[in-house]
């Protein structure tokens, strides 16, 4: 999975957290999210990266956000956490500042946002657009259709799968969504439309027998 897909996957799974402040809830994209009450703690330790991995990550992230690759690579070599790198990249993109300039300001990301003049509304609008782009890519639907389905309270996971089935079968996504119910899982729905769910949504490889225990 390339960095763009990883970024989008991160957005789809929840949202970026702005220094324990506000975040965009994927499921409630059309509603203003409430501020978090606690600082973001307990994030996993950043794994070690090879020189090649650092350069590739920096290259992809720089291209995705329109930032300086060498500045990102330097941060990675200095063991800056991925979450701080993503936050700095997001705020740099919104505020039109350099990545290094924003990263150097980091004490609390809410304070950095205030210093940069990035408002809550700007941040949420940016994250909502990123989130919609991510779901559009996953579902193979256009952003307008995705936003419409979210407003109709369809589950993002269902939108993603239904969109892929619709794309593979040439049918309308609403027709696909209508087939999904408690007695008709997505595997059955896909078969009804002549689609092999495993082909459009590859499953992770099974773990070796000794690792399952």
Wavefront OBJ file of the C-alpha trace (Angstrom):
o trace
v 0.000 0.000 0.000
v 1.500 3.355 -0.996
v 1.603 6.382 1.260
v -1.411 8.037 -0.383
v -3.535 4.997 0.383
v -2.106 4.836 3.899
v -2.979 8.484 4.475
v -6.476 7.944 3.156
v -6.855 4.775 5.183
v -5.869 6.739 8.275
v -8.467 9.354 7.495
v -11.103 6.712 6.807
v -10.446 4.836 10.029
v -11.086 7.934 12.149
v -9.393 11.244 11.528
v -6.253 13.176 12.310
v -6.244 14.510 15.843
v -5.215 18.118 16.203
v -3.239 18.098 19.407
v -6.062 16.484 21.345
v -8.408 19.112 19.952
v -10.875 18.709 17.149
v -11.223 15.891 14.662
v -13.546 15.006 11.815
v -15.660 11.949 12.481
v -15.897 9.948 9.296
v -19.356 8.622 9.935
v -20.769 12.037 10.808
v -19.003 14.000 8.090
v -21.970 16.308 7.608
v -22.107 17.308 11.283
v -19.680 19.525 13.236
v -17.498 17.279 15.440
v -17.113 18.003 19.132
v -13.679 18.780 20.580
v -11.829 15.943 22.259
v -11.565 16.360 26.021
v -8.149 14.796 26.537
v -4.699 15.047 25.028
v -3.727 12.306 22.581
v -1.705 9.808 24.633
v -0.362 6.311 24.324
v 0.381 6.368 20.623
v 2.453 3.424 19.422
v 6.210 3.649 19.162
v 7.398 4.641 15.708
v 9.059 1.695 13.954
v 12.571 1.994 12.601
v 12.801 2.775 8.889
v 15.471 2.033 6.334
v 16.995 4.819 4.239
v 14.943 3.602 1.281
v 11.711 3.608 3.290
v 12.401 7.104 4.598
v 13.062 8.472 1.121
v 9.975 6.797 -0.340
v 7.712 7.946 2.498
v 9.065 11.496 2.267
v 8.678 11.515 -1.524
v 5.083 10.288 -1.462
v 4.023 12.548 1.404
v 5.679 15.568 -0.223
v 3.893 14.886 -3.506
v 0.562 14.307 -1.764
v 0.665 17.556 0.218
v 2.855 19.622 -2.113
v 5.691 19.981 0.400
v 9.486 19.806 0.450
v 10.691 16.208 0.341
v 14.050 16.779 2.028
v 12.416 18.513 5.002
v 10.152 15.539 5.585
v 13.029 13.100 5.153
v 15.044 15.024 7.743
v 12.184 14.816 10.237
v 11.912 11.075 9.671
v 15.657 10.627 10.155
v 15.330 12.577 13.405
v 12.700 10.047 14.543
v 9.803 12.516 14.582
v 6.594 10.566 15.124
v 4.355 9.879 12.105
v 1.418 11.640 13.793
v 3.441 14.841 14.243
v 4.636 14.618 10.647
v 1.077 14.256 9.385
v -0.174 17.105 11.547
v 2.666 19.355 10.397
v 2.003 18.404 6.780
v -1.710 19.140 7.130
v -1.215 22.529 8.769
v 1.566 23.446 6.336
v -0.756 22.647 3.449
v -3.645 24.685 4.849
v -1.536 27.672 5.930
v 0.851 27.706 2.938
v 3.858 27.528 5.260
v 6.853 25.232 4.908
v 6.782 21.830 6.577
v 9.875 22.549 8.687
v 8.558 25.919 9.803
v 5.334 24.353 11.064
v 7.009 21.333 12.656
v 9.391 23.611 14.576
v 6.407 25.369 16.153
v 5.052 22.186 17.693
v 4.251 22.273 21.378
v 0.551 21.593 21.189
v -1.011 21.335 17.727
v -3.968 23.500 18.701
v -1.585 26.274 19.681
v 0.302 25.862 16.402
v -2.960 26.118 14.469
v -3.828 29.327 16.317
v -0.397 30.839 15.589
v -0.785 29.985 11.909
v -4.243 31.487 11.796
v -5.768 28.131 10.866
v -9.310 28.090 12.179
v -11.275 25.087 13.331
v -13.571 25.588 10.349
v -10.651 25.560 7.891
v -9.194 22.438 9.446
v -12.510 20.593 9.476
v -13.271 21.612 5.887
v -9.851 20.361 4.797
v -10.236 17.077 6.665
v -13.758 16.577 5.357
v -12.532 17.034 1.793
v -9.672 14.588 2.438
v -12.090 12.116 3.964
v -14.507 12.374 1.035
v -11.630 11.940 -1.412
v -10.508 8.870 0.476
v -13.918 7.232 0.485
v -14.426 8.160 -3.165
v -11.188 6.382 -4.037
v -12.024 3.327 -1.965
v -15.582 3.073 -3.260
v -14.791 4.058 -6.850
v -17.573 6.634 -6.654
v -17.391 10.383 -7.189
v -17.196 12.695 -4.178
v -20.645 14.183 -4.785
v -22.254 10.733 -4.684
v -20.291 9.793 -1.560
v -21.340 12.963 0.253
v -24.971 12.400 -0.734
v -24.915 8.832 0.591
v -23.317 9.934 3.872
v -26.059 12.525 4.318
v -28.575 9.714 3.841
v -26.878 7.991 6.798
v -25.372 5.096 4.884
v -22.456 3.525 6.709
v -19.070 4.467 5.165
v -17.993 0.820 5.145
v -21.143 -0.123 3.250
v -20.658 2.749 0.809
v -17.132 1.557 0.083
v -18.156 -2.041 -0.620
v -21.352 -1.138 -2.486
v -19.449 1.302 -4.673
v -16.944 -1.345 -5.668
v -19.684 -3.879 -6.426
v -21.572 -1.278 -8.464
v -18.415 -0.401 -10.366
v -17.617 -4.059 -11.102
v -21.168 -4.943 -12.142
v -22.139 -1.755 -13.954
v -25.148 -1.282 -11.657
v -26.300 1.718 -9.629
v -24.850 1.970 -6.136
v -28.303 2.574 -4.623
v -29.514 -0.705 -6.156
v -26.569 -2.482 -4.566
v -27.109 -0.861 -1.157
v -30.789 -1.809 -1.245
v -29.863 -5.498 -1.304
v -27.846 -5.361 1.912
v -29.724 -6.425 5.050
v -29.238 -8.505 8.190
v -29.926 -11.732 6.283
v -27.953 -10.793 3.192
v -24.282 -10.071 3.827
v -21.955 -8.392 1.335
v -20.616 -11.674 0.006
v -24.160 -12.741 -0.943
v -24.963 -9.306 -2.367
v -21.841 -9.399 -4.520
v -22.794 -12.826 -5.880
v -26.274 -11.522 -6.770
v -24.558 -8.959 -8.970
v -22.138 -11.502 -10.436
v -19.157 -10.114 -8.545
v -16.491 -12.026 -6.610
v -16.053 -9.985 -3.428
v -12.601 -11.425 -2.792
v -11.375 -10.117 -6.138
v -12.522 -6.548 -5.596
v -11.575 -6.562 -1.909
v -8.501 -8.779 -1.512
v -8.325 -10.475 1.879
v -5.148 -10.293 4.004
v -3.037 -13.439 3.832
v -3.743 -16.037 6.490
v -1.311 -16.205 9.352
v 0.780 -19.346 9.676
v -0.771 -22.034 11.884
v 1.711 -21.448 14.743
v 0.738 -17.755 14.926
v -2.981 -18.373 15.300
v -2.704 -19.669 18.848
l 1 2 3 4 5 6 7 8 9 10 11 12 13 14 15 16 17 18 19 20 21 22 23 24 25 26 27 28 29 30 31 32 33 34 35 36 37 38 39 40 41 42 43 44 45 46 47 48 49 50 51 52 53 54 55 56 57 58 59 60 61 62 63 64 65 66 67 68 69 70 71 72 73 74 75 76 77 78 79 80 81 82 83 84 85 86 87 88 89 90 91 92 93 94 95 96 97 98 99 100 101 102 103 104 105 106 107 108 109 110 111 112 113 114 115 116 117 118 119 120 121 122 123 124 125 126 127 128 129 130 131 132 133 134 135 136 137 138 139 140 141 142 143 144 145 146 147 148 149 150 151 152 153 154 155 156 157 158 159 160 161 162 163 164 165 166 167 168 169 170 171 172 173 174 175 176 177 178 179 180 181 182 183 184 185 186 187 188 189 190 191 192 193 194 195 196 197 198 199 200 201 202 203 204 205 206 207 208 209 210 211 212 213
